[in-house]
């Protein structure tokens, strides 16, 4: 369930070093050129980012846990994995007040802005963005990233 989702997102950590996201005011910008390195830096140094706003673009996706039927929403990009470009890197995203917001269609290119938070479920800690905005973009960026 969530563990599988975490393994999916963590799979890329071994392929990139750490990099600092560019900061624009109070918002950390994760840019296309060093996407994997910047996302890895957030995961590796989560204490430095918790409570901070993060902005990045990617593919909107959803995952349904076969064990619980619960749906998880993600904004990610594709990267190197065990069998070519089959890895995913990004964050789980969630609206804090589900009834007031909707999610875009799967595979839409979006800009996600949210505050990084940590939560626990089933004895495991996870990171996600508590969304402040999720906007479909008219132009797609690089779906496949390698650094």
N, C-alpha and C positions, 0 to 999 in steps of 0.2 A: 504494500500500500504506500504510505508516505516514504518508507525506507527505500522502496524501488525508485520513487521520484527523486529522492536525495542522491541515490547512487547514479541515476541518469545525469543529474546536473554536476555531480562531483567528478564524474568520469574524465573531464577535461583538465582537472587541476594539475595533473602530472605533466601536461604538455606545454605549460607556459610559466614564466616567472612572474613575479609581482610587478605591478606598475601602479602609479597613482592616477586616479581619475582627475581630470581637470575640474577645478572648482570655479563656478560662476556665482559669486555672491554666496548664498547659503545652499546652493544646489551643486551636488557632485555630478558632473557630466561624464558619462561613459561613452566614449567616442568609437567610431568604427575602426580606425586604424589599429588600436591596441585593445580591442574589445575583450578578448579572452583574458589578457593580462590584467585589465582593470577589474573585470568581474571576479577573477581569482583573488585579487587584492582585497576586495570586499569580503569574500568568504574567509580568507586567511586571517584578516585583521578586523573581524566583525565589530569588535569593541570600539574601534576607531570610527565606525560608520553608523552604529545603532543610533537611531533618533535623528539622523541626517536625511535630507531629501536627496533623492537620486533621480536623474533623468537619463533615459536611453531609448533607442529605437530597436524594434525587432519584430518578429513574427508572433502574432497572437496565436496561442495554442491552448488546448484543454486536454486533460488527462482524467479518465475515469478509473478509479481503483476497482479492480476486479473483486477484491475482498469485501469492500464496504459499499461500492456503488457511488461513493462520494466523488464529486467533480472538483478538480483543481485547475486553476487558470494560470497560464505562464506567458511570459514574453521572452523569447529566446532567439538565438541564431544557431546555425549549424556549424560544426567545427570538426576537427580531427577526432576520431574515436578508434575503436579497436579494428574496424573493418573499412577504413577510408573515412569519408565525411559523414559518419553516422552518429557523431556526438552532438549533444545539445548543451548550450551554455546560456544562462540567464537567471531569472528569478521567478518564483511564484508571486502572483499578484492577487490582491483581494480588495474589494471595496469594503470599507468598515460598515457601511449601512447598505446592505444588499438590495433592499427594496427601492432605493432611490436611484440606482444606477444600473445600466445594462453593460454587457460585454459585447465586443464586436464579433464578427464571424471568424471562425477558425481560418488561419492563413492570411488574415488582414495584416498589413504593415502598420504598426502603431508606434506612437510615442507614449511611453509610460513615465509618469512622474509620481513618486510616492516616497513615503518615509520608511526607511529600513527598520524592521522590527524582528524580534526573535520570539518564537512561541514553542511550546512543548506539546507533543502528542505521542502517546504510547511510549513514554520514557526517552524519546529522542528530541533534540532541539533542532529547529528549522528556522531559516531566514525567509522573509518575504517582504514585499513592498506593500504597505497600506496606501492604496492609491489616492492621489488628490486629483489626477486627471489621467485619462486614457483616450487618446485621440487617434483616429484613423488618419494616416498620412497619404497624400496623393502620389508621392514618389517613393519607391522602394529603395532601400539601401542594400548593402551587400548581405545576402542571406547566408553565404558561406564565408566564415572568417578563419584565419589561421594563426593569429597572434593576439 
